[in-house]
Amino acid sequence: MYRLCMFVALVSVAACGSDSSSPSAPSAVASSVSVTVSSPVRMGQTTQATGSAASSGGQTQPVTSGWLSDTTTVATVTNAGLVTGVANGRATIYVVSGGRQGQQVVRVVPDYQGRWSGGLGVTSCAETGIFASVGFCAELPAGSTSGYSLAVSQSGEQITASASYGSLSFPVVTAPIRDDGTAAFTTTASITDSGVTLTLEASWVITSLRVGEMSGTVNEVWRIPNVSGEGRLAQNIVQTVRSSTSAVSGRGDSVKTRAIQRLAGKDR
């Protein structure tokens, strides 16, 4: 009987000791995670993602690691949140903290900012009316190349561009950067020689698949007001380099300028 009582007493003490132990504190759970990333970001450029996790009790703490991108071919991100634009498109930058995910979609656009110069290679030429009479396509035949310069400034998803062919400069125009990364704009210039005015309408479509490179097309329509006929050129942008990241107007070579002056100087 004595041994049974002692056993019961020991069990009771052990049970009481077990009840008095403190349970482990639950792990922190976030009620929400907010993410901020500057957008758009240009190809080749970087921006820092920031995050903040809020708890149900109202406390917040920064999220400093664990960042990921769902489309690394468009934008990459380091574990610490440094985002780099890779190619035109959209990518979701996200992070998980306290069981919650925060995310933001980032647009990556080509980097068009700067002064570009190169050639316009004629792929086809058509002439009618007065332009056939003066040999327009003999001046600028398929396979020939003339120089150009293009000054571009860029803000967000919009560019401002100014083109020049030698001494002939076009007015400044603005254009959005489209979803496919291209930018399209049309600009018109005129030149008067010997009392004859010739107008030149140039429609540009530019694209950039890699930083520091640009390609595209330029289609031109040449006309003399009140005179029948026109000249049409289809051209590819070739041999183009970016000589400066500042949008400073430059000059192309004078091949097309001389052709313009000769055509404008022709008798009606």
Protein Blocks (a to p, Z undefined) as FASTA:
>chain_A
ZZmmmmmmmmmmmmmmmmmpccdddddddfbdcddddddddehiacddddddddfkopac
ddfehiacfblkloccdfkopacdfbgcdddddddeehiacdddddddddfbccdddddd
dfbdcdehjllmnommmmmgghiacddddddddehjaccddddehjbccddddddddfko
pacddddddddeehiacddddddddddfbghiacdddddddddehiacddddddddehia
cfbfbdcdddddfklmmmmmmmmmpcZZ
